Amino acid sequence: MLVALLSSQYARFSALAEAWLAQGATAFGICQDERPLVYWPAGHRLAKPSMVVPIMSGEKELGDLRVAGLSGVVYEQRLRADAMLIGHMLGLESELQLMTADLVTSQDQQLALYRLTQTMRDHVTVEETLKAVVSEAVRMVRSQIGYAMFVPASAQDPQLVQQPANKLAEDQLWRLYWQGQASEHELNINDAGSEFAPSGIKNLLHVPIWVRGAVMAGLGLVNHSGGFGAPDIKLARAIADQASAQIERMLLYQEMFDQAKLRTEMELARRVQLDLLPRILPVVQGLDIYANSRPAYQVGGDFFDFIQAEGRPFIFSAGDVTGKGLSAALLMTMTRSALHSKAQFMPYPTPEAVMRQSNEDLYNDFTRVGVFATVFVGQYEPGSQKLLYANAGHAPVIYRPHDGEPVLLRADSTAIGILPVNPSRNQVLRMAPNDLLIVATDGFSDVRDPSEDLFGIDRLMELVDRLHAGTAREIAAGMFEEADRFGHGRQQDDDQTLIVIKGAAS
Amino acid sequence: MDMKTRVAGEVQVVDLTGRFDTNTVPPLAAWLEQVTSVPGAHVLVNLANTTFVDSTALATLVQALKRCQQVKGELFLCGMRRPVYMIFELTRLDKAFNIFVDEEHAMQAFAN
């Protein structure tokens, strides 16, 4: 320190020496540890000084000033004043050096924090982010070990990373996390007691990380030479803030991703469902037929199908598989295919036989996944004016004879997938001109108005009675319209599917 | 929907209040899965205060019934209001389940 000051302020020391020599001193010099650092005139080693005064900086003696050839109280006082001045200068110099060092460190830290934000942007998973945070924190704060953890609000597993890996016992780190979570403040243990000694922890700093207004993560640094001071805590907090922002960004990204995935799944389910519905309405002598299905946002498992082949009776089916989304759409496909193939290829495909066979095909799979399907199968010989049907748990089905009140047709057996053997029986309906059969799904009867009131079966029957004079298409349009009106534009809870069959003059 | 579970002797009972549909099914499904997996389980679902059931709710009950049958247990339903009973009737689920007018009758049936 003294040497550095001498070299930077040599001219001033030289002027001081000149002044002493002009006063009559034979020599003037500065020594440290009994060794002369500099002396005037050159060659004089000041072996026998007449006055020696220490240069003090605070309590510490850094060297001394020596003069030869002069003595006395006045000279000694002046030499002492010179030594004090030099001591003071040394003090200032040392402060300046500390400030410069601080400035350099802070610049380094700012740079490192900037780098941290840059590197964290590249990470898309929580684990990668935690690793990056720990690695940068260990480097910047200069600790031996670092760790970070995140506890998601959802049921996902909490995550913990350490650097170096597996250095510390995980349960101990989780205890620190919960402690930090409860106190919401950093935990600075500068003299780790016996609790931590077996893990090799000498001192420790744990900083809680706030995510979306709650402590959901933590950053810890272990073993810093001399313990963690105020600047270390400040720096660790800055790193924790960066981590918090990054975790929040990532959660947002994850949520957007999940939503997009759900939208895609819904879209896919809707496409599966719509693509499988018949695009052309069948033309059957003696019947006026219309059918349509409107999938809800959360697609359900509704379907309808027509099977028409040369020389075979006309068969139609409508149904609803329990559940929502892609799984319901897939099970609907299975059910529809089972019914379709039976109706198309069985030698005598009566509704009862189609239903029994399909139940046999589907029962085990349906039991395994815990669903069932309500199904209505109808069969019509052109011109016969008689409709044969089997109803496995399907509702609502409404029949309105041209000369009577609408009646609700009860199912003749439980839905497909409930019992190992389906006890369906063929039922007969008259289908003379203007007799009307409506096979709807519960998406109609379960429509709710803004005050949660259900549309219900009674309203549906009244509606059918009111609309019965129209064509099949007009009746269906009127029913969809009424369901919309009742729901006041509220989002559909469930698919709405409708087959309207009206007896026509053959 | 509000769901309250209790134990009456050897019978696991759940009381359901309000709408029982897709949105409210999960907690009941979880409870049913637990209680109907025990061999010889006796489970009673009391629907006295249930105002509505949809197809997902019915599927949950059917699944529980099948599971119960597999472990040689029994699952009964009781106390249905008219609109709810109508759904069971219409879909013929009244043939698949043992349905009792009230809890007392259901308990007697368990006892026998």
Interface residues (C-beta under 8 A of the other chain):
Chain A: D320 T322 G323 K324 T367 G370 V371 F372 T374 A392 G393 H394 A395 P396 L408 R410 A411 D412 S413 T414 A415 G417 I418 L419 D442 D446 L454 G456 I457 D493 D494
Chain B: T22 F52 D54 S55 T56 L58 A59 T60 V62 Q63 K66 P83 M86 I87 E89 L90 T91 R92 L93 K95 A96
